[in-house]
Amino acid sequence: MLEEVGVPYEAVVLDFATTLKGADYHAINPMGKVPAIRHGDTVVTEVAAICAYLADAFPAAGLAPPPLSRERGPYYRWLFFVAGPLEAATSNKALGFIVPPERERMIGYGRYEDVMDALEAVTQGARPYLLGDQFTAADVYVGSHLAYGMQFGTIEACPAFECYCATLAARPARQRAIRIDDALAQ
Ligand SMILES: N[C@@H](CCC(=O)N[C@@H](CS)C(=O)NCC(=O)O)C(=O)O
């Protein structure tokens, strides 16, 4: 997302066992989890919120539909869908937590299969992005979850996911971000 925004930023790399759990970082995110961003005095945590915040804070990058546009509907819909139902469904599946059928009504995502079907339908309809021609922060977030999930086996690949993710993978910002991550991982 930061690469898509295209403004200079400083990355602070934390260590899982030490600095991530230290007092300095807990003052930023009491959850002791990454990522978090600081923009002036504003701190934002939660990836979906960070993406939405950055898109609004840097409108020149064109990463969100205009505030009063009806396109804000699907834009928020898919950001929140992934932060809630998809994240919970894939985490539970990866850990082997099975929701008994008679309790599906009390779980926000209901059934893992329904979450996947909803995402398959929306990615199948992407032209080529979720909102049509305009690439937005929702594509950054939805696409990252799908690509990561397929890579690590928490999401089963299907042609619609693969085609949508291939479009996103071709973006120069995405390629720069991968190079930055890979360099950090060495
Ligand atoms: N709800 C958070 C989840 C963040 C998250 O899962 N962070 C993991 C990334 S590996 C983390 O920091 N884990 C380290 C830990 O909990 O110690 C978000 O959307 O940003």
The ligand as an SDF file (V2000), in Angstrom:
LIG
                    3D

 20 19  0  0  0  0  0  0  0  0999 V2000
   -5.7980   -7.4820   12.9950 N   0  0  0  0  0  0  0  0  0  0  0  0
   -4.4230   -7.1860   12.6500 C   0  0  0  0  0  0  0  0  0  0  0  0
   -3.6390   -8.4730   12.5790 C   0  0  0  0  0  0  0  0  0  0  0  0
   -2.1730   -8.2310   12.5200 C   0  0  0  0  0  0  0  0  0  0  0  0
   -1.4000   -9.5130   12.6430 C   0  0  0  0  0  0  0  0  0  0  0  0
   -1.9530  -10.6080   12.5510 O   0  0  0  0  0  0  0  0  0  0  0  0
   -0.0940   -9.3670   12.8480 N   0  0  0  0  0  0  0  0  0  0  0  0
    0.7650  -10.5030   12.9990 C   0  0  0  0  0  0  0  0  0  0  0  0
    1.5890  -10.5590   11.7290 C   0  0  0  0  0  0  0  0  0  0  0  0
    2.6560  -11.8850   11.6470 S   0  0  0  0  0  0  0  0  0  0  0  0
    1.6960  -10.2520   14.1910 C   0  0  0  0  0  0  0  0  0  0  0  0
    2.0830   -9.1200   14.4350 O   0  0  0  0  0  0  0  0  0  0  0  0
    2.0710  -11.3280   14.8870 N   0  0  0  0  0  0  0  0  0  0  0  0
    3.0760  -11.2580   15.8990 C   0  0  0  0  0  0  0  0  0  0  0  0
    2.5960  -11.5220   17.2980 C   0  0  0  0  0  0  0  0  0  0  0  0
    1.3820  -11.5340   17.5400 O   0  0  0  0  0  0  0  0  0  0  0  0
    3.4390  -11.6740   18.1440 O   0  0  0  0  0  0  0  0  0  0  0  0
   -4.3530   -6.3960   11.3350 C   0  0  0  0  0  0  0  0  0  0  0  0
   -5.2510   -6.4950   10.5130 O   0  0  0  0  0  0  0  0  0  0  0  0
   -3.3840   -5.6540   11.1360 O   0  0  0  0  0  0  0  0  0  0  0  0
  1  2  1  0
  2  3  1  0
  2 18  1  0
  3  4  1  0
  4  5  1  0
  5  6  2  0
  5  7  1  0
  7  8  1  0
  8  9  1  0
  8 11  1  0
  9 10  1  0
 11 12  2  0
 11 13  1  0
 13 14  1  0
 14 15  1  0
 15 16  2  0
 15 17  1  0
 18 19  2  0
 18 20  1  0
M  END
$$$$
